[in-house]
């Protein structure tokens, strides 16, 4: 893929592939990848910066003057990142949301997405649900789908998302300094608690199960907060693998350490109700939170809390950056707490 900066044109993938399966809503005699795309993914572009979208070998888009392109990609595999039986609408939502969360952590404005879709067959209701979930979130954040690919195989979804920031303003993981405050948006651990309920490790009452299932299936990327934090944060990362792991990534890139007060972690009412059973582990290590962890100088505390109120997003100050490169968690009684695992890690059984 060619990536350009400033006001040059950039190109992305075309939308083609090799799915050719009889489908009840389409003419079986002519169904191929193009029919699938036309039925579920070829929506009119809404952005004026898309010069050419789906239908050619590549898309053509324009980046505003004095801006830099920001690009991310995530792959979701059935049985690993979502259950085979998951609501397809939630899969479509989440496939885009995890990428939006990456751009939020960079302070970027999202613009264009490409979609790689691997499916074992063309199931009408699944395709409809998936595309509805994807495009509902895309519309909310003014994202156009401009290309992609389809192929037959084990259910897998790959989304690449591009956006931009004014030159030199992207938030990075490498800017934290000793003395900075550490903040978390939203709540931690609800997705992990949901997985524990699904797997039978805990038994939640229905009202709690519904609440945490929403957190797992429909994460809310903090795009608006991220854009405003460009002027306030010294470093940022989105929490996808768990706070313990992702704060560690930020600290490593910044060459610093951190002290975190577990009593200050933002926890939902369902989580607090079951704390005696689950402890701190889901909030620290389960992942799938897709909240922002960011650092800022102490002088910005009032502005950051006001920003949370402006966007109706809970913002909790949970600790301080230190110079010694160690990540230390303090329990409610002041004792040190060591997470049983650092966080979600691919390629570990």
ZIWOQUI-V314382 format. One record per helix or strand. SS is the DSSP state (hx for helix, st for strand). FROM is the first residue (numbers start at 1). TO is the last residue. Records with the same first field share a line. If there is no record, write none. Layout:
SS = FROM-TO, FROM-TO
This chain:
st = 9-13, 15-17, 50-52, 58-62, 67-78, 82-82, 109-119, 144-152, 156-166, 181-185, 235-239, 257-261, 291-296, 315-322, 327-330, 336-337
hx = 33-40, 88-106, 124-140, 190-198, 206-217, 223-229, 243-254, 262-264, 269-273, 275-278, 281-286, 298-310
